[in-house]
Amino acid sequence: MENELYTINNYGRIEINLKEYMDARNITRNALARAVNTRFEVIDKWYHGHVEKIDADILARICFVLDCSPGNIIRYIP
């Protein structure tokens, strides 16, 4: 198996729907950034679903502040 190239086809994707969750509760990105104690740019990436790598600490803080579980704001799409 030396020098073998592996390709993964159609393995699905992760979708972040923090925007819908926040909009339904009338919470601004600025307010969430302050409550989570992180930069606005970090929350803005989550809000727009442009997170490249999920930071478990940020996710835990978001869930704590919004009183939700990770499954409320992220989901796997096969």
NORCORNOR-V292339 format. One record per pair of residues at least 6 apart in sequence whose ideal C-beta (glycine too) atoms are under 8 Angstrom apart, sorted by the first residue. I is the first residue (numbers start at 1). GAP is how many residues later the second one is. D is the distance in Angstrom with one decimal. If there is no record, write none. Layout:
i:I gap:GAP d:D
i:I gap:GAP d:D
This chain:
i:12 gap:64 d:5.9
i:12 gap:65 d:5.6
i:12 gap:66 d:4.5
i:13 gap:63 d:7.6
i:13 gap:64 d:5.2
i:14 gap:40 d:7.4
i:14 gap:60 d:5.9
i:14 gap:61 d:7.3
i:14 gap:62 d:6.0
i:14 gap:63 d:7.5
i:15 gap:34 d:6.8
i:15 gap:59 d:7.0
i:15 gap:60 d:5.4
i:15 gap:61 d:7.8
i:15 gap:62 d:5.3
i:16 gap:30 d:6.1
i:16 gap:33 d:4.4
i:16 gap:35 d:5.8
i:16 gap:57 d:6.3
i:16 gap:58 d:5.3
i:17 gap:32 d:7.4
i:17 gap:56 d:6.0
i:17 gap:57 d:7.4
i:17 gap:58 d:7.0
i:18 gap:28 d:4.8
i:18 gap:29 d:5.5
i:18 gap:31 d:7.5
i:18 gap:44 d:7.1
i:18 gap:55 d:4.7
i:19 gap:28 d:5.1
i:19 gap:29 d:6.9
i:19 gap:30 d:7.2
i:21 gap:45 d:6.8
i:21 gap:47 d:6.9
i:21 gap:51 d:6.1
i:21 gap:52 d:5.3
i:22 gap:6 d:7.7
i:22 gap:7 d:7.4
i:22 gap:10 d:6.5
i:22 gap:25 d:6.7
i:22 gap:44 d:7.7
i:25 gap:41 d:7.4
i:27 gap:39 d:7.4
i:29 gap:11 d:6.2
i:29 gap:14 d:4.9
i:29 gap:15 d:5.6
i:29 gap:18 d:5.3
i:30 gap:10 d:6.1
i:32 gap:11 d:5.2
i:32 gap:30 d:7.2
i:32 gap:33 d:6.7
i:32 gap:34 d:7.7
i:33 gap:6 d:6.4
i:33 gap:7 d:4.6
i:33 gap:9 d:7.0
i:33 gap:10 d:4.3
i:35 gap:30 d:4.5
i:36 gap:7 d:6.8
i:36 gap:22 d:7.0
i:36 gap:25 d:4.5
i:36 gap:26 d:5.8
i:36 gap:29 d:5.5
i:37 gap:24 d:7.1
i:38 gap:20 d:6.3
i:38 gap:23 d:7.2
i:42 gap:16 d:6.4
i:43 gap:19 d:8.0
i:45 gap:6 d:5.4
i:46 gap:12 d:7.5
i:46 gap:16 d:7.0
i:46 gap:27 d:7.9
i:54 gap:20 d:7.2
i:59 gap:11 d:5.8
i:59 gap:14 d:7.9
i:59 gap:15 d:7.6
i:62 gap:6 d:7.9
i:62 gap:11 d:6.9
i:63 gap:6 d:6.1
i:63 gap:7 d:6.0
i:63 gap:9 d:7.7
i:63 gap:10 d:7.5
i:66 gap:6 d:7.7
i:66 gap:7 d:7.7
